[in-house]
Amino acid sequence: MTTSIKDLEELKARAEQMRQASDRAQGALEQATAQLKEKFGVSTVEAAGKLLKEKEAAEEAAKTAFETKLEEFEEKWKDKLDVS
């Protein structure tokens, strides 16, 4: 199998395209990491995932507490409210 100059030039161009794509991906990763640090105070995707789980648990707890208090309110004031 012989490799022509044209084949080598195409390979070189392809390698350059891949390097540029890698550079863009690295830049996007650095930008995303900076946004995580700025907005949420975390520096890694793993830390962001942990924070997200904590926030979801807190949201669920707040939702449950709200629903409980709403039920208590409706029960206490059911004769004054039009609640079925």
N, C-alpha and C positions, 0 to 999 in steps of 0.2 A: 504494500500500500504506500503510495507516494503522496506526500502532502505538498500541495501547491502553495505558492505565495498568496494566492487569493484565499485559500482555506485558512492560512495563518492570519491574514488580515481580518477575516470574518470572526475568527476565534478571539482576536485581540479586541475587536469592536464589542463582541458579546461580553467579554470579561469587563470591559469598561462600563457597559450598561449595568452589569451586575454590581460593580463597585459603586456606581452612582445610586442605584436602588438601595444598597446597603447603607450608604451615607444618609439618604433621605429617611430610612427607617430609624437609624440611630438618632437623627435629629428629632424625629417625631417622639421617640421614646424619651429623650431628654426633656422635651417640652411637656409631655404628659407627666413626667416625674416632678418637674418644677410646679406644675399646676396642682398636683396632689399635695405637695409640701405647702404651697401658698394657701390653698383653700381648706385643707383638712389637717395640716400639720403632720402628715406621714410622708415617708420618702420611698416606700417600696409598694409594689402591687400587693404583696402579702399583707403588709400593714393596713393598706386600704381595704382589703377584703375582710380583715378582722374588725376594723372600724365599722364597716358596712353591716356586718352581722350584729355588732353591739347596738348600732342605731336601729336596726330592724327589730331587735328584741325590745329595746326601749319603746319603740313605736307601738308594738303589739301590747306591751304592758300598759301604756297610756290609753290605748283604745279599750282595753278590757276594763280599766279603772273608770273611764268615761261611761261606758255602757252600764256598769254597775251603779254608778251614781245617778245616771239618767233613770234607770229602773226604780231606784229608791225615791227619786224626786216624783216620778209619775205615780208611784204607789202612794206616797204621802199626800199628793195634791190631786189624786184622781177624781175626787168629788168636785173640784173646782175647774178641772181640765176636761176637755172633750177627748179623752183617750180611751180607745177601745181595747 
